[in-house]
Amino acid sequence: QVQLVESGGGLVQAGGSLRLSCAASRSIFSFDAMGWYRQVPGKQRELVAAFRSGGSINYRDSMKGRFTISRDNAKNTVYLQMNSLKPEDTAVYYCKAEVGVVLAYWGQGTQVTVSS
């Protein structure tokens, strides 16, 4: 069983920054994809940014230039640096790791609130 533990969420003013961390219980090399999603009440969970197999990275268009995903392989941790935060970035942010196309693991989520 894989465990993903997120941290780093909180309350920040618009224009501020936060860095989220997702620590995995096993090597992140064992995953075919790993990244961040977010969800607001009443809406579907959406991709923020993710590493894909082969080393490529996907970003949601609205996050390009503001958010950066990175990883520390030795710590089995993926990060999400969020800059120039906007109130519409307020959401619960989840870490997800995938093995193949069927198996997916989710973290418990971390709340990010951006005040105007």
C-alpha positions as CSV (number, residue, x, y, z in Angstrom):
1,Q,0.0,0.0,0.0
2,V,1.3,3.4,-1.0
3,Q,0.9,6.4,1.3
4,L,1.1,10.0,0.1
5,V,1.3,12.7,2.7
6,E,0.8,16.3,1.7
7,S,1.8,19.3,3.6
8,G,2.4,23.0,3.1
9,G,-1.1,24.3,2.7
10,G,-2.5,27.3,4.5
11,L,-3.9,30.8,4.3
12,V,-2.1,33.4,2.2
13,Q,-2.9,36.8,0.7
14,A,-3.4,37.3,-3.0
15,G,0.0,37.6,-4.7
16,G,1.7,35.5,-2.1
17,S,3.4,32.1,-2.4
18,L,3.1,28.6,-0.9
19,R,5.1,25.4,-1.4
20,L,3.3,22.1,-1.1
21,S,5.1,18.9,-0.5
22,C,4.0,15.3,-1.1
23,A,6.0,12.6,0.5
24,A,5.6,9.1,-0.8
25,S,6.1,5.9,1.2
26,R,8.2,4.4,-1.6
27,S,10.4,5.4,-4.4
28,I,8.8,7.9,-6.8
29,F,10.6,6.1,-9.6
30,S,8.1,3.3,-9.1
31,F,5.2,5.5,-10.4
32,D,4.3,6.1,-14.0
33,A,3.0,9.6,-13.1
34,M,2.9,11.7,-10.1
35,G,1.5,15.2,-9.5
36,W,-1.0,17.6,-8.1
37,Y,-4.7,18.1,-8.5
38,R,-7.1,20.4,-6.9
39,Q,-10.8,20.5,-6.1
40,V,-13.3,23.1,-5.0
41,P,-16.7,22.2,-3.6
42,G,-19.2,21.3,-6.3
43,K,-16.6,21.0,-9.0
44,Q,-14.6,18.1,-10.4
45,R,-11.0,17.5,-9.3
46,E,-8.7,19.0,-11.9
47,L,-5.1,18.6,-12.9
48,V,-2.6,21.3,-11.7
49,A,0.7,19.8,-12.7
50,A,2.2,16.3,-13.1
51,F,5.3,14.4,-14.0
52,R,4.6,11.8,-16.7
53,S,6.7,8.7,-17.6
54,G,9.6,9.7,-19.7
55,G,10.2,12.9,-17.7
56,S,7.6,15.1,-19.3
57,I,5.5,17.6,-17.3
58,N,2.0,18.7,-17.8
59,Y,0.6,21.9,-16.4
60,R,-2.9,23.3,-16.5
61,D,-2.8,26.3,-18.8
62,S,-3.9,28.7,-16.1
63,M,-1.0,27.7,-13.8
64,K,1.8,28.0,-16.4
65,G,4.3,30.6,-15.3
66,R,2.9,30.8,-11.7
67,F,3.2,27.2,-10.5
68,T,6.2,24.9,-10.7
69,I,6.4,21.2,-10.0
70,S,9.6,19.7,-8.9
71,R,10.9,16.5,-7.1
72,D,13.5,15.3,-4.8
73,N,14.1,11.7,-5.7
74,A,16.2,11.0,-2.6
75,K,13.4,12.1,-0.4
76,N,10.6,10.5,-2.5
77,T,8.9,13.9,-2.5
78,V,7.2,16.0,-5.1
79,Y,6.7,19.7,-4.6
80,L,4.4,22.4,-6.0
81,Q,5.7,25.9,-5.8
82,M,2.8,28.3,-6.2
83,N,3.5,32.0,-6.8
84,S,1.3,35.0,-7.6
85,L,-1.6,33.2,-5.9
86,K,-5.1,34.3,-6.7
87,P,-8.3,33.9,-4.8
88,E,-9.5,31.5,-7.5
89,D,-6.6,29.2,-6.5
90,T,-8.4,28.5,-3.3
91,A,-9.0,24.7,-3.2
92,V,-8.0,21.5,-1.6
93,Y,-4.9,20.3,-3.3
94,Y,-4.3,16.6,-3.6
95,C,-1.2,14.5,-4.5
96,K,-1.7,11.6,-6.9
97,A,0.5,8.8,-7.9
98,E,-0.3,6.4,-10.8
99,V,1.0,2.9,-11.7
100,G,-0.1,2.0,-15.2
101,V,-3.5,3.2,-16.3
102,V,-5.6,1.4,-13.6
103,L,-3.9,1.9,-10.2
104,A,-3.9,5.4,-8.6
105,Y,-3.2,6.5,-5.1
106,W,-4.3,9.8,-3.5
107,G,-3.1,11.8,-0.5
108,Q,-5.5,13.2,2.0
109,G,-5.4,16.7,0.6
110,T,-4.2,20.0,1.9
111,Q,-6.3,23.2,2.0
112,V,-5.0,26.3,0.3
113,T,-6.9,29.5,0.9
114,V,-6.0,32.7,-0.9
115,S,-7.6,35.9,0.5
116,S,-8.3,38.9,-1.6
